[in-house]
Amino acid sequence: MNEPDYIVIRPAPDLPPGFLPERENGRWYDRADMPQPDAESSMDALIRYGGGVAVSTGRFEVREDGAVAEVYEVRP
């Protein structure tokens, strides 16, 4: 299966309140603009943010225009 062209950022359920700025919750990013994990990484992490990491959830969201994004959760 091909990866979708976008990722969307969501907070993990155990993320402390205020850790993820509100403007980032639900923000879509073009996958082509994101750094790629190295080939030897065993963790499918994409973004490090203030002591947290955004991790692929295996879930997807679809926008009204039909675009699909893979959901990445920010975890502490």
N, CA and C of each residue as an Amber inpcrd file, in Angstrom:
protein
   228
   0.8390000  -1.1840000   0.0000000   0.0000000   0.0000000   0.0000000
   0.8870000   1.2510000   0.0000000   0.5510000   2.1980000  -0.7930000
   1.2940000   3.4500000  -0.8380000   0.9150000   4.3290000   0.3500000
   1.8790000   5.1400000   0.7800000   1.5980000   6.0910000   1.8530000
   0.8080000   7.2580000   1.2760000  -0.1060000   7.8220000   2.0640000
  -0.8130000   9.0130000   1.5850000   0.1510000  10.1930000   1.4860000
  -0.2460000  11.1960000   0.7280000   0.6090000  12.3620000   0.5060000
   0.7240000  13.2710000   1.7220000  -0.1460000  13.0930000   2.7040000
  -0.1930000  14.0000000   3.8520000  -0.1230000  13.2360000   5.1670000
   0.2910000  13.9670000   6.2070000   0.1460000  13.4930000   7.5830000
  -0.6600000  14.5490000   8.3260000  -1.3390000  14.1350000   9.3980000
  -2.0740000  15.0540000  10.2570000  -1.6390000  14.7890000  11.6960000
  -1.4460000  15.8600000  12.4520000  -0.9590000  15.7680000  13.8230000
  -2.1430000  15.7780000  14.7910000  -2.1210000  14.8400000  15.7530000
  -3.1320000  14.7540000  16.8050000  -2.4240000  14.4780000  18.1290000
  -2.9820000  14.9550000  19.2550000  -2.3880000  14.6280000  20.5520000
  -2.7740000  13.2170000  20.9800000  -1.8420000  12.5070000  21.5990000
  -2.1540000  11.2050000  22.1920000  -3.0350000  11.4260000  23.4160000
  -3.8440000  10.4460000  23.7860000  -4.7340000  10.6100000  24.9400000
  -4.0130000  10.9540000  26.2430000  -2.7630000  10.4840000  26.4040000
  -2.0280000  10.7420000  27.6480000  -1.1200000  11.9690000  27.5780000
  -1.2530000  12.7680000  26.5300000  -0.4260000  13.9670000  26.4010000
  -0.9080000  15.0270000  27.3980000   0.0040000  15.6120000  28.1800000
  -0.4140000  16.6250000  29.1560000  -1.1010000  17.8130000  28.4780000
  -2.1370000  18.3730000  29.1030000  -2.8190000  19.5390000  28.5370000
  -1.8250000  20.6730000  28.2680000  -1.9600000  21.3040000  27.1160000
  -1.1030000  22.4300000  26.7640000   0.2220000  22.0510000  26.1340000
   0.5550000  20.7530000  26.1100000   1.8330000  20.3330000  25.5340000
   1.8720000  20.6160000  24.0340000   0.7960000  20.2760000  23.3460000
   0.7020000  20.5050000  21.9050000  -0.0790000  21.7880000  21.6710000
   0.5380000  22.7910000  21.0320000  -0.1990000  24.0290000  20.7690000
  -1.4740000  23.7490000  19.9660000  -2.5410000  24.4480000  20.2810000
  -3.8280000  24.2320000  19.6320000  -3.7300000  24.3240000  18.1060000
  -2.8880000  25.2100000  17.6090000  -2.7600000  25.3720000  16.1470000
  -2.1950000  24.1230000  15.4710000  -1.5080000  23.2610000  16.2350000
  -0.9420000  22.0330000  15.6660000  -1.9290000  20.8750000  15.6750000
  -2.9190000  20.9010000  16.5570000  -3.8880000  19.8140000  16.6410000
  -4.7490000  19.8040000  15.3780000  -4.5750000  18.7770000  14.5610000
  -5.3200000  18.6680000  13.3170000  -4.6490000  19.3120000  12.1250000
  -3.4430000  19.7970000  12.3170000  -2.7280000  20.4390000  11.2020000
  -2.2320000  19.3930000  10.2110000  -2.4740000  19.6590000   8.9500000
  -2.0330000  18.7710000   7.8780000  -0.6930000  19.2410000   7.3370000
   0.1950000  18.2720000   7.0660000   1.5020000  18.5440000   6.4790000
   1.6670000  17.6920000   5.2280000   2.3100000  18.2470000   4.2310000
   2.6640000  17.4860000   3.0390000   3.8250000  16.5680000   3.4090000
   3.6620000  15.2950000   3.2090000   4.6930000  14.3230000   3.5870000
   6.0210000  14.6100000   2.8800000   5.9780000  15.1050000   1.6590000
   7.2010000  15.3880000   0.9070000   8.0450000  16.4750000   1.5650000
   7.4220000  17.3220000   2.3850000   8.1450000  18.4060000   3.0590000
   8.7220000  17.9870000   4.4130000   8.4270000  16.7740000   4.8610000
   8.8480000  16.3210000   6.1860000  10.1550000  15.5430000   6.0980000
  10.9800000  15.6210000   7.1580000  12.2070000  14.8110000   7.1660000
  11.8380000  13.3270000   7.2250000  12.6010000  12.5150000   6.5540000
  12.3490000  11.0800000   6.5390000  13.1870000  10.3970000   7.6140000
  12.6070000   9.3990000   8.3180000  13.4090000   8.6600000   9.3090000
  14.5030000   7.8710000   8.5990000  15.6150000   7.6310000   9.3010000
  16.6860000   6.8840000   8.6600000  16.2690000   5.4230000   8.4810000
  16.9330000   4.7500000   7.5700000  16.5630000   3.3850000   7.1860000
  16.7230000   2.3840000   8.3240000  17.5730000   2.7000000   9.3110000
  17.8240000   1.7650000  10.4040000  16.9100000   1.9970000  11.6020000
  16.0620000   2.9980000  11.5520000  15.1850000   3.2980000  12.6690000
  14.1130000   2.2240000  12.7970000  13.9210000   1.7250000  14.0090000
  12.8870000   0.7200000  14.2220000  11.5730000   1.3720000  14.6410000
  11.5940000   2.6610000  14.9150000  10.4020000   3.3710000  15.3480000
   9.9320000   4.2760000  14.2230000   8.6480000   4.2270000  13.9530000
   8.1020000   5.0230000  12.8590000   7.7770000   6.4240000  13.3660000
   8.7960000   7.0980000  13.8930000   8.6330000   8.4490000  14.4180000
   8.9770000   9.4390000  13.3300000   8.2850000  10.5550000  13.3170000
   8.5200000  11.5290000  12.2650000   8.9850000  12.8650000  12.8130000
   8.3810000  13.3200000  13.8970000   8.6620000  14.6620000  14.3880000
   9.0090000  14.5940000  15.8710000  10.0390000  15.2960000  16.2600000
  10.3240000  15.4750000  17.6880000   9.9030000  16.8820000  18.0380000
   9.1670000  17.0150000  19.1370000   8.6060000  18.3110000  19.4750000
   8.6450000  18.5090000  20.9820000   9.4940000  19.4060000  21.4560000
   9.5340000  19.7870000  22.8690000   9.5590000  18.6290000  23.8440000
  10.3350000  17.6090000  23.5660000  10.4120000  16.4570000  24.4540000
   9.4430000  15.3510000  24.0790000   8.5890000  15.5910000  23.1110000
   7.6540000  14.5690000  22.6480000   8.0570000  14.0810000  21.2700000
   7.3150000  13.1240000  20.7840000   7.5700000  12.5790000  19.4510000
   6.2280000  12.2680000  18.8060000   6.1200000  12.5140000  17.5140000
   4.9070000  12.1760000  16.7660000   5.1160000  10.8140000  16.1240000
   4.1870000   9.9000000  16.3940000   4.3250000   8.5130000  15.9690000
   3.1260000   8.1090000  15.1220000   3.3900000   7.3770000  14.0700000
   2.3310000   6.8830000  13.2000000   1.3800000   5.9880000  13.9860000
   0.0790000   6.1860000  13.7700000  -0.9380000   5.3950000  14.4780000
  -1.5240000   4.2850000  13.6150000  -1.2930000   4.3600000  12.3050000
  -1.9280000   3.4030000  11.4070000  -3.3630000   3.7850000  11.0560000
  -3.8060000   4.9510000  11.5650000  -5.1450000   5.4690000  11.2460000
  -5.0150000   6.5360000  10.1660000  -6.1420000   6.8440000   9.5450000
  -6.1690000   7.8210000   8.4590000  -7.3580000   8.7520000   8.6060000
  -7.2170000   9.9730000   8.1040000  -8.3080000  10.9430000   8.0470000
  -8.4870000  11.3690000   6.5950000  -9.7230000  11.6990000   6.2520000
 -10.0400000  12.1440000   4.9000000 -10.6750000  13.5260000   4.9810000
 -10.1480000  14.4740000   4.1950000 -10.7200000  15.8140000   4.1260000
 -11.9140000  15.8170000   3.1850000 -12.6670000  16.9310000   3.2410000
 -13.8270000  17.0830000   2.3610000 -13.4440000  17.0260000   0.8880000
 -12.2110000  17.4380000   0.5520000 -11.7790000  17.4180000  -0.8490000
 -11.2800000  16.0420000  -1.2930000 -11.3440000  15.0620000  -0.3860000
 -10.9440000  13.6940000  -0.7080000  -9.4960000  13.3660000  -0.4000000
  -8.6960000  14.3500000   0.0140000  -7.2950000  14.0940000   0.3630000
  -7.2370000  13.2170000   1.6120000  -6.2420000  12.3380000   1.6670000
  -6.0740000  11.4060000   2.7740000  -4.7760000  11.7200000   3.5040000
  -4.8290000  11.6620000   4.8430000  -3.6340000  11.8770000   5.6640000
  -3.4980000  10.7390000   6.6690000  -2.2650000  10.3250000   6.9020000
  -1.9810000   9.3640000   7.9590000  -1.9050000  10.1320000   9.2830000
  -2.5460000   9.6100000  10.3150000  -2.5750000  10.2750000  11.6190000
  -1.2950000   9.9450000  12.3940000  -0.6270000  11.0140000  12.8680000
   0.5270000  10.8880000  13.7560000   0.1550000  11.5130000  15.0780000
   0.3540000  10.7560000  16.1710000   0.0430000  11.2590000  17.5070000
   1.3010000  11.7630000  18.1950000   1.1880000  12.9210000  18.8240000
   2.2840000  13.4390000  19.6380000   2.1750000  12.7890000  21.0100000
   3.2520000  12.1500000  21.4160000   3.3100000  11.4410000  22.7010000
   4.4370000  12.0080000  23.5400000   4.2700000  11.9680000  24.8620000
   5.3380000  12.4900000  25.7400000   6.5840000  11.6020000  25.7250000
